[in-house]
Amino acid sequence: MPQHRYSDAERAAVYRAIYQRRDMRHFLSDPIDPALLLRLLDAAHHAPSVGFMQPWRFIRISDLKLRKAIHGLVEQERIRTAQALEQREDEFMKLKVEGILECAEVLVAALCGQREQYIFGRRTLPEMDLASLSCAIQNMWLAARAEGIGLGWVSMFEPEALKTLLHMPEDSQPFAVLCLGHVEQFYDRPMLEQECWAARQDLNDLLFENVWNTPCR
C-alpha cells in the first residue's frame, strides 16, 4: 500500500461525497450553524489557485430585501433563457432552477478586482482565475455534502446588474449565486437527469489518447 494513501474508510468517504454531491434546488428554511458555515468557507479558501492568487471573494447576503432583489435578477434571466431555448421553452419553465428565497444562506461567489497583477500561470490562460474560483466552489460543495448540507449553484443573472446591486468594483466579476441549506433529502441522481433534461455521457466517449478524438486503447 502506498505510504501516503488514506485508509479504506477515508477514501470511501471522499468518493462518496464526489458521487453523491448534487446541485440542489429544494431547501428547508432551518438555519445553518455559524461554525458550520465557517467550515464550508474555510474549505473553499483551501482550494488550489494558479500562482496562489486566491482570487475568490464571497459575499454573504443577510439582508432579505437584497436577497429578493437577487432573486428578481435570476427570474429575469430565467425568462430570457427560456425564450432562447425556443422549442424547449415550455419544458424549461417547468424546471425549478434555484432556491434563493427558501435556503438558509445565500452567498455570491466572485472574482476579485486588480487581477491583471497576477501573471504567474495566467499569461497565456488568463481565465485560470475563473478555474481557481471554480475549484473553491467545488471544495465547498463537497464539504457541504459531507456535512449533510445542500448547495445549489445559480448562474442565471446579468453580471453587470448583480455587480451594481452589490456595489462591487468595476474590475471584479460575480460568478455564482450559491444557495446553501438543510434539505429534506438529496436527489438520487442529478435533478436535470431525473427530469430527463439531459443524460450523463459515457466517460469513454470523452477520453482520448495522444490526439483529439482517438479513443484510448
Number of C-alpha atoms within 10 A of each C-alpha: 6 5 5 6 9 12 10 8 8 11 11 12 13 14 12 14 18 16 11 16 25 21 22 27 25 24 25 16 15 13 12 15 9 9 9 14 17 11 15 20 18 15 19 23 21 13 19 17 21 19 14 13 17 18 23 25 20 19 14 13 16 12 9 10 10 13 17 13 13 23 19 14 17 22 16 14 16 19 14 14 16 16 15 11 12 11 10 12 15 12 13 18 14 9 13 12 22 25 23 25 16 17 26 21 22 25 19 20 22 22 21 21 16 12 15 10 9 16 14 13 16 16 11 9 10 16 11 17 24 18 15 22 27 21 19 25 24 17 20 23 27 26 25 24 18 17 14 16 23 29 30 24 23 20 17 21 23 13 15 13 13 20 18 11 13 15 9 16 12 12 12 16 20 24 23 22 26 26 26 29 27 22 20 10 13 21 16 11 14 18 19 15 12 12 13 9 12 11 11 8 8 8 8 9 11 12 12 14 10 8 8 9 11 12 13 12 5
